[in-house]
Amino acid sequence: MSGKRNSFFGIFICDLISKFNKYFLNINYILIQQYLIKHLSSKKMNKIILNKVYKTSELIFIGLLIPTLILVYRLAENVILILWLITLYGGFIYLKYHNRSNLKQIMNFQAFTKKNVNIILVRWLLLTIVIYLITFYFYNDKLFTIQKQNPYFLIIIFFVYPILSALPQEFIFTTFFFNRYQNLIPEKLQILTSAIIFTYAHVLFINFIAPFLSIFGGLIFANTYKKTNSLALVTFEHSLYGNSLFFMGLGYYFWGGSVSIT
């Protein structure tokens, strides 16, 4: 009787171990399968996103096709929304595939040195005088337009423009551009290419003054970022010029309403 009990107990234990092993192996198989699928798909996605053909197509789409579509379909009034959609896409690609730094490192506030700020301010003051002279002699009807019509709106612009417009523009045309496309464009041509794309993005306003001034702004901003690697500093600089343009009156040519001008 004792032998039968031992035999039964042994069979029970063996059966239990067999079922456990089968269950355990199935669980492991499923987990390994899911891991491999996730790992391989992630690896495949990395390969696609970092592929030169994909990046070239992406650059053409962002730098050429989107501004052209905005121009053709008269979507300039929605340019801020479109700008932020591109920024969200670029931010995801930048953080996931190019730079896992935190926001503080991306902004790089340490670049706000006395030397850098002085260079930016002196250059801005000199060019603001040029902007005033251009407005006074060639676009006198626009000089101080906002102050005359709605001075409170100008104050709003001073606070809103840096965040809603300057920040996403500089992320796209400097931070994202220089990190994403550095292996596509020779280093000597990167600043010029950034400025050209920045300029073409302003053609959508359908006037001469926006792209004309943008080529100079694009060169200045790209050069600042290239030297400092600071999104915060180049956004600050861009905001100075943008607010000066609105203050003088030429900002009229940089908002969506200017597309009605012929």
Secondary structure, 3 states (H helix, E strand, C coil): CHHHHHHHHHHHHHHHHHHHHHHHHHHHHHHHHHHHHHHHHHHHHHHHHCCHHHHHHHHHHHHHHHHHHHHHCCCHHHHHHHHHHHHHHHHHHHHHHHCCCCHHHHHCHHHCCHHHHHHHHHHHHHHHHHHHHHHHHHCHHHCCHHHHHCHHHHHHHHHHHHHHHHHHHHHHHHHHHHHHCCCCCCHHHHHHHHHHHHHHCCHHHCCCHHHHHHHHHHHHHHHHHHHHCCHHHHHHHHHHHHHHHHHHCHHHHHCHHHHHCC
